[in-house]
Structure formats: structure tokens, C-alpha cells
Amino acid sequence: MNLHEYQSKQLFHEYHVPVPKGVTVSTLDAASAACAELGGSRWVVKAQVHAGGRGKAGGVVLVDSPQEAEAQARRLLGSRLVTHQSGPQGLPIGTLLIE
């Protein structure tokens, strides 16, 4: 069974395991709206692909504004993330988790 990070965190939440609040998005507008929904002043934008090494590959990014979250969503959504586990062709990014 392959689960994305957000799916695993949903299961943890159902069984009362503490996890950070997050919002999944698949559009640019939703990325900035997720920041407003979550509140705070810093967020992490995470590409949801079935591969490790997302951070080293640029698929996990700390942002300081909703506009920056939208810019990172623009960069990531629809692109392919190449990690040490994905192979040279990379994996398509269709969903982001914002925490």
C-alpha cells in the first residue's frame, strides 16, 4: 500500500495521534487560501509524491507569505520531482500539502 504523507496524517488523526494541521491543495489559488485557513506566519509547502528525498530535491519549501506559497505552488504543481528514489524521469506533482 502506498500512501501520501497527507493520507498517513489523516489516519493518524483518526486514531488520535497528534499531527500538525494541514491542507491539501491542487490549484494556485488554493495554496494562498490554505495559508489563511491555517493561520500563522510561516508554512511548509510539501510536494505529495511516493518518494523519499523530497526536501533535498526542492519539493519541501518553507514560506513566509501566502504569495510565496502561491509562487511555490506555481513552481511545483504540474512539474516532475526527481529524487534519489524516483529515478531520472521523476514523479508528477498534482497535490501539495501545506502545513
N, C-alpha and C positions, 0 to 999 in steps of 0.2 A: 504494500500500500504506500503510495506517495502522497504526502500532504504538504501543502504550502505552509509557511510559518503562520499565516493568519488562521488557517484551518486548525492547526495544532493548538493555537492560543484559544480558539473558540471552545475546543474540547476541554482544555484546562479550566477555562472559566465555568463551564457547565458542571465541573466536579469541584468547584470552589478552590481551585489553585490560583493564587494571585498572579495576575498578568497585567502589564500596562494596558491602558485603554488605547485602542487603535481603530482606525477607519480604513477600509479598503476602497480604492478608487481606480477608475479606468479611463477617466477623462481629465483634461487640464483644469476645467472649472471646478471639478470635484476636489482637486488637490488643495486649492486655496480654501474652499468651503470646509474641508476636513480640519484645517488648522483652526478655523473659527469655532467649529464644533468641539474640538478637543480643548481649546483654551491654551493658555501658556504663552511663552515667547520663543521657544525652541522646539523643533520637531525633527524626527528622523524619517526620511523617505526611503523605503526599502523595496527594491525590485523583488517580485514574487516569482521565482523560478526554482525548479528542482535541481539545485546545485549548491554546493558549498563554495566558499571563497567570494561571496557576493560583495563584501566590503572591499577587499583588495582589488576587485575588478571594477569598482566605481558604482556598484549597484546599491550601496547603502550610504546615504549622504545626510549630514546634519545641516539643517537650515534654520535661519533666524527670522524669516518673514514668510507670510503667505505667498508673496510674489516670488520669493526664491523657491518655495515648494512647487509652485506652478512651473517655474523655469526648469526645475529638475524633472518634473513630470513630462514636460515637453521633450527633454533630452532622452528620457528613459522609455516612455511608452511607445510601443511600435518598433523599438530597436531590438537588437540581439545582445545578450550579455555573455561574454566569453570569460569563463573561469577555468581553473585547473581541472574541474570536474565536467565541464560542458563539452569539451572538445573544441577544435578551432572554429566550427560553424556557429557556436554559441546557442543560446536558447532565447526564444522570443519573449519579450516582456509585454504582457497585456494587463497586468494588475500590479498596483503598488499598495503597500501597507504604510500608513502614516501614523506614527505614534508620537 
